[in-house]
């Protein structure tokens, strides 16, 4: 495999064959914690582990790859250097994240943060992504509850767009665009789905898909992996669980992505001379995109999104759904 750069959109695209999991296998590879590779991390560390982090059995990125770009005429490419891990969220095969207790969800969040912090110690990695694909329609690799973590030597395009927009907003107004968003949504109330402590779940004003939900902390922080003192992550875990239970009544399949700040230890290439205001202008958040429509028009015309459900309507319906079951 190799990674190629689109010179127009500046997107990096992983090219090459990646094998799919064997659906005919007799046993789930994650059902037996005592078999398989040694965990990179297990939590809790003493006693039976609820959450285990394992190397991905067929990774997109490899930690021992060769770094450096190669020219192919006008084009750039590089090897698939990076990290790719699987977070096995529970030893029980038939439990979804939405069915976890608040304490169990908080443990998963802690593991995500711990792995982001650890991978950012590698100065080659410019960005660490945490994502969860639930359901076959979302491209779920295994039915056992899991999420994935990748460390890449480039910043994903969507994150670059957010970083640029956040920086421009701060340069003009000296305020965080995400903080402004939370304050306005809090004031209007029509797109708020749920609140727990200082954490908000809302349907964004320009939702890309029906029932898209973002989760944000009202207090400013650019790094998910380094919560402020007294942030009370149990509140965030409780809110996430309730949102997922609501969404699964409408769409059991979804994409969940953690958006956090890039790795500023990396000083080369696109992060050279990185913004001094990053800690003030960016704001970590979760984005959840349910898969509702079987035939979506989202990418039919040059990536312009088409959403048949207004976010105000989506938020109202989600508020009315029972989040306890």
C-alpha positions, 0 to 999 in steps of 0.5 A: 500500500501507499499514500498518494496526495491529490494536488488540488484538494490536498487530500491524502488517499491510502491506495492498495488492497486491504483484506476484509475480515473473514465473516465465515470465521467460527469465533470472534477474535476478541471474545477470548482476552487470553488469546491473540496478541498482547494488549498495548493497553488494558483497563483496568490494569489490575484484574479482568480488563473491560477495555483492551487496545490491540494492534490492528490485524490488517493495518492501514498504517504501520509504525515501522514504515519508511518516512518521507515523500517521493515524487512521481512527476508532479505528484507526491506519495509516501509509504503507509507509515503510522499507527493503527489500533483496535479498541475492544470496548468490552469482553462481552460479544453482544453488548453495544457501547450504548448499553454500557453503564456511565462508568464503562463508557467513561473507561472507554473515553479514558482509554481513547485519551490515553492512546491519543496522548501516547501516540502523540509522543511520536513526532512523526505522527501529525494527527491521531484519529479515534473513530467508531463505525457501528453497523454493516452500513457504516463499514463495521469490521467486526460485530464485537463492540470496538473502535479504532485509532490511527496515527497518521503522518498527515492531517486529514482534510476535514480536520484541516478545514476545521483548523483553518476556519477556527483560526480565521474566526479567532483572528477576526474576533479573538473568540473560539468559533465552537464556544460561540456556537455552543452559546448561540445554540444554548440561547436558541435551544431549538437544536439542543438534543440533551445536556449533562452538566457542562456538556451539550449534544446538538444537531449542527445548524448545517447538518450534513445527514439526518440526525447528525449530532455533535457533542461539545464541552461548554468550557474551552479546551482544544485537546480531548486527551487532556481534560481540564481539572473538574471536567467531570468526564462521567457527565460526558459519558452519561450524555454520550450513552443517552445520545447513542440510545436515542440515535439507535432507535432511528438508525442503528448504524453510525459513524462516530469521530473524535475531533481533537487538536493535531500533534504540535510536536511535529514541526515539519511540512504542513505543521511547520510554524503552526499557529501560536493560537491553536490552544485558543482557537480550536475546540475538541468535539465528537461528531456522530453521523447516523446512516438513515438513508439507504440512497443518500444524495450527499455526494451526488454533486461535488460533495454538496450535502443534501439533508432531508431532515431539518436539524431543528426537527431532528433535535426535537424528535431526538429530545422526545425519544426515551434515552433510558432503553 
